[in-house]
Amino acid sequence: RKIVISTGAVTTVAGTGSSGSANGTGTSASFNFPYRITTDGTNLYVGDGLNHQVRQIVISTGVVTTVAGTGDNGSSNGTGTAASFYEPQGITTDGTNLYVAGNKTNLIRKIVISTGVVTTVAGTGSIGSANGTGTSASFYYPVGITTDGTNLYVADLGSDRIRQIVISTGAVTTVAGTGSTGSTNNSTGTSASFNYPYGITTDGTNLYVADSINN
């Protein structure tokens, strides 16, 4: 849906309102639990959760296509619809690439927008909270992701942590969170606690986190 900020007017950009995976234009296209969304100003990119796909919507026309994902759950790299995802949730873009937080795969993936090539940025694929580089680091149900163009920041739901990934090197560190569930414990870095941090965004200086179970 689209909301005009100045007036509050709400309209539907795309979707039939019933679950499906059809490409098309505007309300002739269908989605199945679209979880997250990002934009490069020209297109919208949607983590279409239960379709296990990443979809694109051209803002000016409403045309919906599939960027990547076979439609079946998995974690295979490849190009476009030859690659697989499992409930892609968080999605962000630096204008050239899409970065996807894979809730059930515990992986952070990259999609080159121009080619559709999908690779793994970080994550072993198994549940964990280890810092490290690239596929030696682990995540626990990463659901939110944002970028400042240099780093990715991940709301790592199951580990109750906020993680950072340096895009150029794949180095993963913990920005904040004790790793134990906590109720609104404000502090510094790994002395602060979260309870299922879900949404995350940045203004380039700060991160803002929707801390779901802490409300």
N, C-alpha and C positions, 0 to 999 in steps of 0.2 A: 504494500500500500504506500501511497504518497501522501504526505501531509504538508500543505503550504504553511510555512512557519508564520507568515505575517497574518494569515486569515484563519488558520486552523482547518481549512477545507481538506477533507480526506477523499481520495479516489483510489481505485484499484489500478495498479500498473500492469499486473499479469496474474494469471491463475483463474481456473474455472471455479474454484471453491470446493472442488472434489479432488480427492487424491488421485494422482496419475503421474506419468512421466513424459507426456506428449510435448514436443516442441511445437512452436507456432507463434502467433502474434497476440500479445495482450491476453485477453480472457479466453482465448482458445488454447493456450498452453496450460499445462498442469504441473503441479509440484506435490511432493509427499513429505510433510514435516520439514519445510524449509526453516533451518535453525538460525543461520547467521547470514549477514550480508555486508558487502563492502562496495566501494565505487572508486573508479579512476576519473570520474567526472563525465565520462562519455557512456560508460557501461556500468551496469550493476552485476556483481558476481555473488552467487548464492550457494551456500553449503546446503544442498538439498538432501537432508539427513537420511530418510528412509528409502530414497532412491539411490543412495550411495554414489551421488554424482555432484559435480560442480557445474552450475548452469550460468549462462550469461544472458542478460537482458540489455538490449540496446535502448538507452533511455529515450531517445528521440522517436523511435518507432514502436517500441514494445516487443520487438522480435526476440524470441527466446530460443537459444541453442544450448547444446551440451558441450561444455569445454573439455571435461574429462570424467571418466568413470564408466565402467562396463554396465553398471546397474545392479551388479551382484556384489555382495560384500567381499572384501579382500584387501590386500596391501601390496599388490604388485605394481612396480614401476613400469612405465611404458609411455606411449604417446596417445593423448586424447582418450578415446573410449576403449583403448586397449589396457589402460591403467585401471586399478581398482582401489576403492575406498570403502571404509566401514563407518557409516554414520559420520561423515565430515561435518564438523560443527563450526569451530572458529575459522574465520577467513579474513585475510587482510591483503593489501596490495601496496607495492612501492611504485606502481605504474608500469613496470616491466614484467614483474612476476606476481603470481598469487602464492600466498603461504597459507596452508590449511592445517588446522589442528585436528588430528584424527582421534576422536573420542575412544573408539573401541580398539583401534590399532596401536594406541600409545605412541604414535609417530607424528612428527612435523614434516610435512611434505611441501615441495615447491612445484609450481606449474609455470612454465614459461608461456606467457599469454600468446605470443606470436606463433608458437609452434605446437603448444599443447604437451610438450615433453614434461613428464612427471618424474621427480627424483625425491629421495629422502634427505632432508636436511639434518635431522637429529632424531634419536630414539632407537632403542634396541628392539622395540616391538613388544617387549614384555613389561609388565607393571613394575615400576620402581621409582626412585627419586634420586638416583646417582647423578652427580655432575660429571662432566667429561667433555669430550669432543665428538661431535657428530653422532654416529651410531654406537658410541660407547656410553652415551648419556641415556638416562631413562626417565620416563614420565608415567603419570598415573591419571588416566582419563583427562588429558588436556582438552579443554573446551573453548577457551577464549584466546584470541591472539591479536596483537596489534604490532605496528612497526613505526619507527621513526626514520626509516630508510637505511639505518646502519645496523640496528639491532632488532630482533623480534622479542616481544615480551608475551609470555604465556601464562594464562590462568590455569594452573595445574590442579584441577578440581580435587582429585582423590588424595593428593599429597598435602593439600592446604598450603601450597606455596605459589609464589610468583617467580617465574624463571626467566632468565635472559639468554638469548642465543645471539652471538655475534655472527652476522650473516656471512662475512668474508671468511671466517675460520670454522664456524660450526661450534665454537666453544660455548658450553652451557654452564651457567652459574645460577645460584639462587639469590634473587634480589631481596625477597622478604618472605617471612613465614617460618615458624618454628618447626613445622612438619607435624605438629599435633593440633587437633581441633581446639580452637579457643574462641571465647566470646568477647569480641570487640576489645582485644588487648592491643592498644596503640603503643608503639615503641619504635625501635629502629631495627631495620633489616630482619635478621633471623630471630630477633627477640619479640617481634610482633606476631600475632596469630590471626588466622582466618578460619572460616568454616564453610567449605565448598565455594571458593571464589569462582565466579562464573564468567561475568563479562569484564572486559578490560579495554581501555583506550588510552591514548596519550596525546598531550598537546606539545610534545617535544621536550618539555621540562619535567613534567610530572606524569605519573601513571594514575589512572582512576579505575577502581575495581568495584564491581558489584559483588558484595560478599553475601551470597544467597541465603544461607541458613541463619546467619547473624542478622539478616534483614537490614 
